[in-house]
Amino acid sequence: MAELVDIAILDDDLDFRNYLEDLVRDEGDYQVRAFATAEELFASSEQQVPEIVLLDMKMGADDGLQVAETLLTRWPGICVIIITGYPSLEDMRTTFKLKVFDYISKPFSLAQLRTVLQHAVDEYGLGRGAYAKFREKLGHRIKMLRTERDWSLKDLAAATRLSMSQISSIERGINMPSLDSLLAICRAFDRKPSELLASIEF
């Protein structure tokens, strides 16, 4: 079952913050937290890191660029989307250098916001649930081990006595290997199952 994607909103304008929070929450696929100051956002993120941050560029006490830089430095996996009523090419270039995911100019339509959020969800692989993420990371690690040995799917199939389609579906994160399959793969790479699992960042 898909999980709700955790979105944080930082905007010092109460009316717009409430409007944006309602807009995102009504989409149904997101859980939303809204903040008026960067300090509130940072404190909350220490407890639970949001997956996406919708960040106002121009705020009274807080500079959006500095906030984005702090977020991406402290939590590198986070997806930051800038929202601004004062778009400029210079700001846009600066935000993309920081590895900000996207830049939305006010006023924007619900369709625009929906599209940007969906792209972020797809790009970052959000909302799939822990089991699916683990399956994909395990598959990717197995593929990397095979690539490091310069083995084809056929080579690994021969070493494990599994079919090429079986291995392909495991590597692509479509199927979870059975215990027997996992043991066969570990033997082929001269790895203990515990070593293989420990090498996955999860």
Contacts in CASP RR format, 6 or more apart in sequence:
PFRMAT RR
TARGET T0000
AUTHOR 0000-0000-0000
METHOD contacts of the structure
MODEL  1
MAELVDIAILDDDLDFRNYLEDLVRDEGDYQVRAFATAEELFASSEQQVP
EIVLLDMKMGADDGLQVAETLLTRWPGICVIIITGYPSLEDMRTTFKLKV
FDYISKPFSLAQLRTVLQHAVDEYGLGRGAYAKFREKLGHRIKMLRTERD
WSLKDLAAATRLSMSQISSIERGINMPSLDSLLAICRAFDRKPSELLASI
EF
1 129 0 8 1.000
2 29 0 8 1.000
2 127 0 8 1.000
2 128 0 8 1.000
2 129 0 8 1.000
3 127 0 8 1.000
3 128 0 8 1.000
3 129 0 8 1.000
3 130 0 8 1.000
4 28 0 8 1.000
4 29 0 8 1.000
4 30 0 8 1.000
4 31 0 8 1.000
4 127 0 8 1.000
5 29 0 8 1.000
5 30 0 8 1.000
5 31 0 8 1.000
5 51 0 8 1.000
5 52 0 8 1.000
5 117 0 8 1.000
5 121 0 8 1.000
5 126 0 8 1.000
5 127 0 8 1.000
6 30 0 8 1.000
6 31 0 8 1.000
6 33 0 8 1.000
6 48 0 8 1.000
6 49 0 8 1.000
6 50 0 8 1.000
6 51 0 8 1.000
6 52 0 8 1.000
7 24 0 8 1.000
7 30 0 8 1.000
7 31 0 8 1.000
7 32 0 8 1.000
7 33 0 8 1.000
7 50 0 8 1.000
7 51 0 8 1.000
7 52 0 8 1.000
7 53 0 8 1.000
7 54 0 8 1.000
7 117 0 8 1.000
8 32 0 8 1.000
8 33 0 8 1.000
8 34 0 8 1.000
8 35 0 8 1.000
8 41 0 8 1.000
8 44 0 8 1.000
8 45 0 8 1.000
8 50 0 8 1.000
8 52 0 8 1.000
8 53 0 8 1.000
8 54 0 8 1.000
9 17 0 8 1.000
9 20 0 8 1.000
9 21 0 8 1.000
9 24 0 8 1.000
9 32 0 8 1.000
9 33 0 8 1.000
9 34 0 8 1.000
9 35 0 8 1.000
9 53 0 8 1.000
9 54 0 8 1.000
10 34 0 8 1.000
10 35 0 8 1.000
10 36 0 8 1.000
10 37 0 8 1.000
10 38 0 8 1.000
10 41 0 8 1.000
10 53 0 8 1.000
10 54 0 8 1.000
10 55 0 8 1.000
10 56 0 8 1.000
10 59 0 8 1.000
10 62 0 8 1.000
10 67 0 8 1.000
11 17 0 8 1.000
11 20 0 8 1.000
11 34 0 8 1.000
11 36 0 8 1.000
11 54 0 8 1.000
11 56 0 8 1.000
11 59 0 8 1.000
11 83 0 8 1.000
12 36 0 8 1.000
12 37 0 8 1.000
12 56 0 8 1.000
12 59 0 8 1.000
12 60 0 8 1.000
12 61 0 8 1.000
12 62 0 8 1.000
13 56 0 8 1.000
14 36 0 8 1.000
16 56 0 8 1.000
17 34 0 8 1.000
17 36 0 8 1.000
18 34 0 8 1.000
20 34 0 8 1.000
20 54 0 8 1.000
20 83 0 8 1.000
21 32 0 8 1.000
21 34 0 8 1.000
23 110 0 8 1.000
23 113 0 8 1.000
24 30 0 8 1.000
24 32 0 8 1.000
24 54 0 8 1.000
24 113 0 8 1.000
24 117 0 8 1.000
25 32 0 8 1.000
27 114 0 8 1.000
27 117 0 8 1.000
29 121 0 8 1.000
29 127 0 8 1.000
30 117 0 8 1.000
33 44 0 8 1.000
33 50 0 8 1.000
35 41 0 8 1.000
35 44 0 8 1.000
37 61 0 8 1.000
37 62 0 8 1.000
38 59 0 8 1.000
38 61 0 8 1.000
38 62 0 8 1.000
38 67 0 8 1.000
38 70 0 8 1.000
41 53 0 8 1.000
41 67 0 8 1.000
41 71 0 8 1.000
42 70 0 8 1.000
42 74 0 8 1.000
44 50 0 8 1.000
45 71 0 8 1.000
45 74 0 8 1.000
45 75 0 8 1.000
49 75 0 8 1.000
49 78 0 8 1.000
50 78 0 8 1.000
51 78 0 8 1.000
51 79 0 8 1.000
51 124 0 8 1.000
51 126 0 8 1.000
51 127 0 8 1.000
52 78 0 8 1.000
52 79 0 8 1.000
52 80 0 8 1.000
52 81 0 8 1.000
52 117 0 8 1.000
52 120 0 8 1.000
52 124 0 8 1.000
52 126 0 8 1.000
53 71 0 8 1.000
53 78 0 8 1.000
53 79 0 8 1.000
53 80 0 8 1.000
53 81 0 8 1.000
54 81 0 8 1.000
54 83 0 8 1.000
55 64 0 8 1.000
55 67 0 8 1.000
55 68 0 8 1.000
55 71 0 8 1.000
55 80 0 8 1.000
55 81 0 8 1.000
55 82 0 8 1.000
55 83 0 8 1.000
56 64 0 8 1.000
56 83 0 8 1.000
56 84 0 8 1.000
57 64 0 8 1.000
57 65 0 8 1.000
57 82 0 8 1.000
57 83 0 8 1.000
57 84 0 8 1.000
57 85 0 8 1.000
57 86 0 8 1.000
57 91 0 8 1.000
58 64 0 8 1.000
58 84 0 8 1.000
58 85 0 8 1.000
58 86 0 8 1.000
64 82 0 8 1.000
65 91 0 8 1.000
65 94 0 8 1.000
65 95 0 8 1.000
65 98 0 8 1.000
68 80 0 8 1.000
68 82 0 8 1.000
68 95 0 8 1.000
68 98 0 8 1.000
68 100 0 8 1.000
69 98 0 8 1.000
71 78 0 8 1.000
71 80 0 8 1.000
72 78 0 8 1.000
72 80 0 8 1.000
72 98 0 8 1.000
72 99 0 8 1.000
72 100 0 8 1.000
77 124 0 8 1.000
79 101 0 8 1.000
79 120 0 8 1.000
79 123 0 8 1.000
79 124 0 8 1.000
79 126 0 8 1.000
80 98 0 8 1.000
80 100 0 8 1.000
80 101 0 8 1.000
81 100 0 8 1.000
81 101 0 8 1.000
81 102 0 8 1.000
81 103 0 8 1.000
81 104 0 8 1.000
81 116 0 8 1.000
81 117 0 8 1.000
81 120 0 8 1.000
82 91 0 8 1.000
82 95 0 8 1.000
82 100 0 8 1.000
82 102 0 8 1.000
82 103 0 8 1.000
82 104 0 8 1.000
83 104 0 8 1.000
83 106 0 8 1.000
83 108 0 8 1.000
84 91 0 8 1.000
84 103 0 8 1.000
84 104 0 8 1.000
84 105 0 8 1.000
84 106 0 8 1.000
85 105 0 8 1.000
85 106 0 8 1.000
87 103 0 8 1.000
87 105 0 8 1.000
91 103 0 8 1.000
92 103 0 8 1.000
95 103 0 8 1.000
96 103 0 8 1.000
101 120 0 8 1.000
101 123 0 8 1.000
102 116 0 8 1.000
102 119 0 8 1.000
102 120 0 8 1.000
104 112 0 8 1.000
104 113 0 8 1.000
104 116 0 8 1.000
120 126 0 8 1.000
121 127 0 8 1.000
125 133 0 8 1.000
128 136 0 8 1.000
131 176 0 8 1.000
133 202 0 8 1.000
134 200 0 8 1.000
134 202 0 8 1.000
135 173 0 8 1.000
135 174 0 8 1.000
135 175 0 8 1.000
135 176 0 8 1.000
136 173 0 8 1.000
137 200 0 8 1.000
137 201 0 8 1.000
137 202 0 8 1.000
138 170 0 8 1.000
138 173 0 8 1.000
138 176 0 8 1.000
138 177 0 8 1.000
138 196 0 8 1.000
138 197 0 8 1.000
138 200 0 8 1.000
139 170 0 8 1.000
139 171 0 8 1.000
139 172 0 8 1.000
139 173 0 8 1.000
140 171 0 8 1.000
140 173 0 8 1.000
141 196 0 8 1.000
141 199 0 8 1.000
141 200 0 8 1.000
142 167 0 8 1.000
142 170 0 8 1.000
142 171 0 8 1.000
142 185 0 8 1.000
142 196 0 8 1.000
143 171 0 8 1.000
145 189 0 8 1.000
145 191 0 8 1.000
145 196 0 8 1.000
146 153 0 8 1.000
146 155 0 8 1.000
146 156 0 8 1.000
146 171 0 8 1.000
149 155 0 8 1.000
149 189 0 8 1.000
151 159 0 8 1.000
153 164 0 8 1.000
153 167 0 8 1.000
153 168 0 8 1.000
154 164 0 8 1.000
156 162 0 8 1.000
156 167 0 8 1.000
156 185 0 8 1.000
156 188 0 8 1.000
157 163 0 8 1.000
157 164 0 8 1.000
157 166 0 8 1.000
157 167 0 8 1.000
159 188 0 8 1.000
160 167 0 8 1.000
160 181 0 8 1.000
160 184 0 8 1.000
160 185 0 8 1.000
160 187 0 8 1.000
160 188 0 8 1.000
161 184 0 8 1.000
162 181 0 8 1.000
162 184 0 8 1.000
162 185 0 8 1.000
166 175 0 8 1.000
166 181 0 8 1.000
167 185 0 8 1.000
169 175 0 8 1.000
170 176 0 8 1.000
170 177 0 8 1.000
170 181 0 8 1.000
170 185 0 8 1.000
177 185 0 8 1.000
182 193 0 8 1.000
182 196 0 8 1.000
183 193 0 8 1.000
185 196 0 8 1.000
186 192 0 8 1.000
186 193 0 8 1.000
186 195 0 8 1.000
186 196 0 8 1.000
189 196 0 8 1.000
END
